[in-house]
């Protein structure tokens, strides 16, 4: 799977879809009011022209206010939109079977905190190394299922690698980056794993949900010799 940019996968219904619906209704009422006022006065005594919802001034005010609400919401959503990324480097560890490991850390470059939840995993194992074959899981899976797949490959969680638990509603901003550790991999684990992908969803402060896929072993130092500078 190629690197994909961050994308929004869900909008908050109450804070986006409802105002847009109201704007559509207000615009229809405004159009109706303008058309109605321009028909002959004699025709306004018969249907459908006798139906008066709002006068033109009131309809214009309703449309303008609703459009302003949507514009203000869009500005705020842009300000609090998370900037999801990740970094990887070699660190010294004491909880795994080897002293050095490749660490992958989730990053949110936005100042406003976002809530990360429900990570999904995809494991790509190395197959026959002589032929360069790759064995890949066909679908996204839970953390427990990923641990099970890696266990079948002979890797022990907590010894050869570690997949950290996120959530529920794990908060992360650019002031708390040290907390966003996703995974640790020893040299032995990286010899068996071609790639491990983690799909993370983040809900921002206006209720929109954004998604990014983390490529944990992209450009990994698979034979670590010394810690990297962080």
C-alpha positions as CSV (number, residue, x, y, z in Angstrom):
1,X,0.0,0.0,0.0
2,X,1.4,3.4,-1.0
3,X,1.5,6.3,1.3
4,X,-1.8,8.1,1.3
5,X,-2.4,11.6,2.6
6,X,-4.5,12.3,5.6
7,X,-8.2,12.4,4.7
8,X,-11.5,13.2,6.4
9,X,-13.7,10.2,6.6
10,X,-16.7,11.4,8.6
11,X,-18.3,14.8,9.3
12,X,-20.2,15.6,12.5
13,X,-23.9,15.5,11.6
14,X,-25.2,18.1,14.0
15,X,-22.4,20.7,13.3
16,X,-22.2,20.3,9.5
17,X,-25.0,18.5,7.8
18,X,-27.8,20.2,9.8
19,X,-26.5,23.8,9.1
20,X,-26.1,22.9,5.4
21,X,-29.6,21.6,5.2
22,X,-30.9,24.7,6.9
23,X,-29.0,26.9,4.4
24,X,-30.6,25.0,1.6
25,X,-34.1,25.5,3.0
26,X,-33.4,29.2,3.7
27,X,-32.1,29.7,0.1
28,X,-35.3,28.0,-1.3
29,X,-37.5,30.3,0.9
30,X,-35.5,33.3,-0.4
31,X,-35.9,32.3,-4.0
32,X,-39.7,31.6,-3.5
33,X,-40.1,35.0,-1.8
34,X,-38.3,36.9,-4.6
35,X,-40.3,35.1,-7.3
36,X,-43.6,35.6,-5.5
37,X,-43.1,39.3,-5.0
38,X,-42.5,39.7,-8.8
39,X,-45.7,38.0,-9.9
40,X,-48.7,40.2,-10.6
41,X,-50.6,41.2,-7.5
42,X,-53.8,39.6,-8.8
43,X,-52.1,36.2,-9.0
44,X,-51.1,36.2,-5.4
45,X,-54.7,35.5,-4.3
46,X,-54.5,32.0,-5.9
47,X,-52.4,28.9,-5.2
48,X,-49.5,28.5,-5.0
49,X,-48.7,32.2,-5.0
50,X,-50.9,32.9,-1.9
51,X,-48.4,30.8,0.1
52,X,-46.1,33.3,1.9
53,X,-43.4,31.7,4.0
54,X,-41.2,34.8,4.8
55,X,-40.9,38.2,3.3
56,X,-37.8,38.9,1.2
57,X,-36.0,40.7,4.0
58,X,-36.5,38.0,6.6
59,X,-35.6,35.3,4.1
60,X,-32.4,37.2,3.2
61,X,-31.5,37.5,6.9
62,X,-32.0,33.8,7.5
63,X,-29.9,32.8,4.5
64,X,-27.1,35.2,5.5
65,X,-27.0,34.1,9.1
66,X,-27.0,30.4,8.2
67,X,-24.2,30.9,5.6
68,X,-22.2,32.9,8.2
69,X,-22.6,30.0,10.6
70,X,-21.3,27.5,8.1
71,X,-18.4,29.7,7.2
72,X,-17.5,30.2,10.9
73,X,-17.7,26.5,11.4
74,X,-15.4,25.8,8.4
75,X,-12.8,28.3,9.7
76,X,-12.8,26.7,13.2
77,X,-12.7,23.2,11.7
78,X,-9.6,24.3,9.7
79,X,-8.0,25.6,12.9
80,X,-8.5,22.5,14.9
81,X,-7.9,20.0,12.1
82,X,-5.3,17.4,13.2
83,X,-2.1,17.0,11.3
84,X,-1.4,13.3,11.6
85,X,2.1,12.0,10.9
86,X,4.6,9.6,12.4
87,X,8.3,9.3,13.1
88,X,10.6,6.3,13.6
89,X,14.0,6.0,15.2
90,X,16.2,3.6,17.1
91,X,16.0,3.7,20.9
92,X,17.4,1.8,23.9
93,X,14.8,-0.5,25.5
94,X,14.8,-2.7,28.6
95,X,11.4,-4.4,28.2
96,X,12.3,-6.4,25.0
97,X,14.7,-9.2,24.3
98,X,17.2,-6.9,22.6
99,X,18.7,-3.7,23.9
100,X,17.9,-1.7,20.7
101,X,14.6,-1.4,18.9
102,X,13.0,0.6,16.2
103,X,10.3,2.9,17.7
104,X,7.4,4.3,15.8
105,X,5.7,7.4,17.3
106,X,2.4,9.0,16.3
107,X,2.5,12.8,15.8
108,X,-0.2,15.4,15.8
109,X,1.3,18.7,14.5
110,X,-1.8,20.7,15.4
111,X,-2.0,22.8,18.5
112,X,-5.5,21.5,19.3
113,X,-5.8,18.0,20.8
114,X,-7.5,15.3,18.8
115,X,-8.9,12.0,20.1
116,X,-7.4,9.0,18.5
117,X,-9.3,5.7,18.7
118,X,-9.9,2.3,17.1
119,X,-6.6,1.6,15.4
120,X,-6.6,-1.2,12.9
121,X,-3.6,-3.2,11.8
122,X,-2.4,-4.9,8.6
123,X,0.6,-7.3,8.7
124,X,2.9,-8.1,5.8
125,X,5.2,-11.0,6.6
126,X,8.3,-11.9,4.7
127,X,7.8,-15.2,2.9
128,X,10.5,-17.2,1.1
129,X,13.4,-14.8,1.3
130,X,15.2,-16.5,-1.5
131,X,12.4,-15.7,-3.9
132,X,11.4,-12.5,-2.2
133,X,7.8,-13.6,-1.7
134,X,5.5,-11.6,0.6
135,X,2.6,-13.0,2.6
136,X,0.1,-10.2,3.5
137,X,-3.1,-10.1,5.6
138,X,-6.0,-9.3,3.2
139,X,-7.9,-7.0,5.6
140,X,-7.6,-4.7,8.5
141,X,-7.6,-6.4,11.8
142,X,-7.7,-5.7,15.5
143,X,-4.6,-5.4,17.7
144,X,-5.3,-8.9,19.2
145,X,-5.6,-10.4,15.7
146,X,-2.3,-8.7,14.6
147,X,-0.6,-10.2,17.7
148,X,-2.0,-13.6,16.8
149,X,-0.7,-13.3,13.2
150,X,2.7,-12.3,14.4
151,X,2.7,-15.1,17.0
152,X,2.1,-17.7,14.2
153,X,5.3,-16.3,12.6
154,X,7.2,-17.1,15.8
155,X,7.3,-13.6,17.2
156,X,6.4,-13.0,20.9
157,X,4.7,-9.8,21.9
158,X,6.6,-8.1,24.7
159,X,9.9,-9.8,23.7
160,X,10.4,-9.4,20.0
161,X,8.1,-6.4,19.5
162,X,5.4,-4.4,21.2
163,X,2.2,-2.9,19.9
164,X,1.1,-0.2,22.3
165,X,-2.6,0.2,23.3
166,X,-4.2,3.5,22.2
167,X,-7.5,4.7,23.6
168,X,-10.3,4.8,24.0
169,X,-10.3,8.4,22.9
170,X,-6.5,8.9,23.4
171,X,-5.8,12.7,23.3
172,X,-2.8,13.9,21.4
173,X,-1.5,17.3,20.4
174,X,1.8,18.9,19.5
175,X,2.4,19.5,23.2
176,X,2.1,15.8,24.2
177,X,4.1,14.1,21.4
178,X,6.1,11.9,23.7
179,X,2.9,10.0,24.6
180,X,2.1,8.8,21.1
181,X,4.2,5.6,21.0
182,X,2.7,3.1,18.6
183,X,5.1,0.2,18.3
184,X,8.6,-1.2,19.1
185,X,10.4,-3.7,16.9
186,X,13.6,-5.6,17.6
187,X,16.0,-6.7,14.9
188,X,14.5,-10.2,15.0
189,X,11.0,-8.9,14.5
190,X,12.1,-6.8,11.5
191,X,13.7,-9.8,10.0
192,X,10.3,-11.5,9.9
193,X,8.0,-8.5,9.2
194,X,8.1,-6.8,5.8
195,X,5.7,-4.1,6.8
196,X,3.2,-3.3,9.5
197,X,0.5,-0.8,8.8
198,X,-1.6,0.9,11.5
199,X,-4.7,2.8,10.5
200,X,-5.5,5.5,13.0
201,X,-8.7,7.6,13.2
202,X,-8.7,11.0,15.0
203,X,-11.8,13.0,15.9
204,X,-11.2,16.7,16.2
205,X,-13.0,19.3,18.4
206,X,-15.8,19.9,15.9
207,X,-16.5,16.2,15.7
208,X,-15.0,15.4,12.3
209,X,-13.0,12.2,11.9
210,X,-9.7,12.1,10.0
211,X,-7.7,9.0,9.0
212,X,-4.1,8.3,8.3
213,X,-2.2,5.0,7.6
214,X,1.1,4.7,9.4
215,X,3.8,2.7,7.7
216,X,5.7,1.5,10.7
217,X,8.7,-0.1,9.0
218,X,9.1,2.4,6.1
219,X,12.8,3.4,6.1
220,X,13.3,1.4,9.3
221,X,16.8,0.7,10.5
222,X,16.5,-3.1,10.5
223,X,19.9,-3.8,12.0
224,X,20.2,-1.1,14.7
225,X,23.7,-0.5,16.0
226,X,23.2,2.6,18.1
227,X,20.3,4.9,19.3
228,X,19.2,7.6,16.9
229,X,19.0,11.2,17.9
230,X,15.4,12.2,18.9
